[in-house]
Amino acid sequence: PPPTDEPIQFDVVIINEQGHYDAASGKFTCKIPGVYYFAVHATVFRTSLHFDIMKNGKAVASFFQVFGNWPKPTSLSGGTVLHLEPEDQVWVQVGVGEYTGLYASVKTDSTFSGFLIYSDWPHSAIFA
């Protein structure tokens, strides 16, 4: 299980064109100020799960699923919209030590994703 109070390292990176997500640290570091959307889709298996989406060390969204003695994995998803400035960091971490049911296997994944909704930069080349 992932340790509490540390970023979860989502080490399989599907797309990271600008390189703002660091798989080694598990953190997204903002380079373009603006409004972003972040989401976590977690597979839960054999125990409860509580995770937080963190911004600069503070939980900005929390999600919890109680284990119901299911024979197969289930899922827990959550997301949030955040305004970020350059060097702000966003990551996911397990919020409570005994609720560490994050799971991945050959047939199921847990994912962390995010994207820029709009930039604060006037006349940003992003939208040119």
Buried (B, 14 or more C-beta within 10 A) or exposed (E): BBEBEEBBBBEEEEEEEEEBBBEEEBBBBBEBBBEBEBBBBBBBBEBBBBBBBBBEEEEBBBBBBEBEEEEEBBBBEBBBEBEBEEEBBBBBBBBBEEBBBBBBEEEEBBBBBBEBEEBEEEEBEEEE
